[in-house]
Every structure is written in structure tokens, then in C-alpha cells.
Amino acid sequence: MGTSDLSITACLSEISLRLTDAAAVAKAALTCAAAGSEREALRIVMELDGLLNEAQTLHGAVCLIGRMQRANERPVPAG
């Protein structure tokens, strides 16, 4: 297992954690809204911004690592 494999695994693990946390926040907001407290639901759901932004940034990192790996696997044209 190479360094980039570890980086991909670590990033995917972190993405999973962020999205699990985001799902919990969304469920809490939904519970508040269903109970009639939409103002509290909005306050809670604002916490999603950071988690989703972090997950998106990590996703971008994984995609970049993948592109770099593919670029390194291409045969070098004969000169």
C-alpha cells in the first residue's frame, strides 16, 4: 500500500465522519421542525455548512490524488 493509498483511505474515512455528523445534525433539525420549532431547526441546520464544506474539500483532495495517480500511470511518449 503506497502513501497515496493511505491518503485516499484517510480522506474517505474523514468524509464518512463528516457526512455521518451532518446526517445527525439534519435529523436533529428535522425533529425540531416537526415539533413546531422551525426557528430552532434553522439554527441547528446552519451547523451543516462547516461539515459539508469540509467533506467537499476532502472529496476534492481525493479526486486530485486520483488524477495524479492516473497521470503517473500513463506511458511517457517516446521522444
N, C-alpha and C positions, 0 to 999 in steps of 0.2 A: 504494500500500500504506500503510495507516494504522498508527498506533502500536500499536493493539490487535492488528493482523495480525502485526506484528513480535513482540509479546509472546507471542502464541499459538505462532508458529513457534519462538521461543526456548524456550518451555516444552516443546513437543513434542520438540524436539531434546534437551533435558535429560532428559526422561522416557525417551527412547530410550537415552541413555547409561547412565542408572541401571539400566534393565532389562537392557541388554547386560552390564553389570558383574555384576548379580545372577545372570544366567544362567551366567556364568563361575564365580562362587562356588559355585552349586548343582552345576555339573559337577565342580568340584574336590572338593566334599564327597561326591558320589556315587562318584567314583573312590576316595576313601579308604575309604568304607563297603564298596565292592565288594572292596577289597583286604583287608578284615577289620579295618580300623581305625575302628570306629564312634565311638570317643571323639574321635578327631581330626576325623572328619566332623562331629560335633556342634559342636566348637569352631569349625570353619570356617563352618558354616551359620549360626552366631549373627551373622556379619557381614551377613547378609541384612536384618536388622531396620532398620538405618540406610538402606540403599539403597531398600528397599521403602517405608519411611516417607517418604523424600524424593520418590520417584516419586508416591506417593499425594497428597502435599501439592501437588506441581506439577499433578497431574491436577485437583485441586480448584480451583486457580487458573485453569486453562484453562476449566473449567466455569463459574466465576464470570464470567470475561470474556465467555463466550458468552451467558450470561443477561443481562449488562449490555448487550451489543450488541443483543440481541432487544428488550429493554425500550426502548432508544433508537430502535428502528425502528418501534415501534408509533405509530399516529397519535394525536395528542392529541385527546381528546374535545372537541367544541365546547361552550362554556360558555354 
